Amino acid sequence: MQTIDDLDVAGKRVFVRADLNVPLSGTDITDDGRIRAVAPTIAKLVAAGAKVIVASHLGRPKGAPDPQFSLAPVAKRLGEILGQEVAFATDTVGDSAAAVTAALKDGQVALLENLRFNAGETSKDDAERGAFADQLAALADLYVGDGFGAVHRKHASVFDLPARLPHAVGLLIATEVGVLKRLTEQVERPYVVVLGGSKVSDKLGVIDNLLGKADRILIGGGMAFTFLKAQGHDVGASLLQEDQIPVVLEYLARAEKNGVEFVLPVDVAVSGSFPDLKTKAPAADFEVVPADAIPAGKLGLDLGPETGKLFAAKLADASTVFWNGPMGVFEHPDFAAGTRAVAEALAEGDAFSVVGGGDSAAAVRILGFDEKKFGHISTGGGASLEYLEGKTLPGLAALEN
């Protein structure tokens, strides 16, 4: 893959496909990590005299403009990070985009409105997607792919547009791919994988692939309860994907055969109801119970303290760690301890640690950890998982051609 150093960008219109899909509370950005992650690529292009046109999706609008998913707050924050004004086009390929991009001078930056406000961006019809890519291509001379969080999507701006323009990878994607190769091709052992999040079905592919690569797999979050149920334990009212139990049993058997250690919770924090994440009011019936004795009607919402210690011990001798998915409802103080225990173990340890995007990355920042204590904090949870599953990612394949 070419990098931006291989392109002559001075005076050229450079289309940068970023991943600026940040969490919003109204118009307030609650975590600007993805904006900061792509800023070095944009800054380098600016310094080289490019006219930079940045584009991204945000949320899941239905192929039409939706004010709650506007990138306007992102344009403001990007400008603050770059230290210069970022012009904002109120559409993607319409009159505003044409005017704003045409007005750019060398070293200036513009951000287009949400790409997913156009149905062609996510269309499964090649012709419709291609037509939108043609319109985007008319705005620029060169293409730089730097939206790692979207490279697993066969979308117009990710897959079709690079075929229409000379293209290269940005600094972020180059870094992300290098990190993932360290997790798949150049692994230092012991290699420990920590998986959490709500659904075991979201992680089946990566577990399947890692059973031949990892030395130890730690399971937390809502997905742990399907594993506990597969072992014959009652899980109360906890999140459960009963249809996945046969697959989980097969994975546990394969892990034992392959010498891969599976580590499950030994105690859990439970409550009779899901906590209020707005008020953060204390859970009235919060208690810690053994993982094999969850009361009927209670929801498991976090690892218990003994499991936190167990997971930290299982991470202590690791040389490489991949972590994807929180250990509990970390947004609420009563149920953040498990996620904090894993983050602390990685921050204090010597392993090359990769935090795999999405909620895990947000948890690290929300819980107040220094990002520099981790080997790498990825911007792409789904993309990272699919890469580790061994899948071909459309956006990367397009940049290789």
C-alpha angles and dihedrals in degrees: 000000000000117000128213088264087068093058128081098222103164109126091357129123104243119195110209115196102206133174105237094156094139127168114259134198100198101309095334118105108225096189121021096182095118092051092051091047095061096037095089091058092049092045092051091051091047091051090051091055100255126151098233122210110187122197134179145151125245123197124328110299116172099249094282135082114287117176094213089065098046118137092215093107089050092054089056094048093044089054091052092051094046093043093232138083117276113207114223126216112206092213137033107237103356135099095295094051091048093049097043095047093044090054095055117118125202110292095019127121134215131184121210122218119263110309091215090065082083115068090214092070096070100021118136088212109096093210094051092046091046093051090055090046089053090055092049092047090056089065096059149039099209137026128219118188111209104141099105092169089065103041092100089063124088092219129148097250092043105038110016103036098061089060089060099051139038102269147192140171122261126231094267098054091044089054094044093051091047091052093048090052087057087056095048111024108022104033120169111209146269087052113194125187122198116197128185140143129108108292128050089200090067090060103038095101095051093045089051092053096041094053086083096043113033125076095205135015121198116199123202139142124057092320090067092073093065088055092048091049090050088057089055100260125136111241100191112216093334122136107283135177099197093178089063095057095095091053092046091051090051091050092049090051092048091048091054091048092048095045094247112147115226113201118196131180118282094192134017139198110238140184137180093242141021110273124252104254094188100056095024086216112177115266103251096210099037114151141154117236136173112274090240094051108052108157120241111267094021124119121222105225106165146004115278121240094261090054090049089056091044093051091047090052091049089052096046097087097037122125094187128028131181115190123187123168133021122269094230145339090315093173088075119065093224091059104035099087097090094051089045091052092055093045091049092050091052095042092051097039132086097233125116095251126197119193105205107224135257117048094002092057091045090050092054090054098038092050090053103249123156105249090212089068089071126072093231137345108209124217094208121063098169093039092050092050094049091048090052089049087060095246124149109248111218095215093052093044089053091053092050094058 
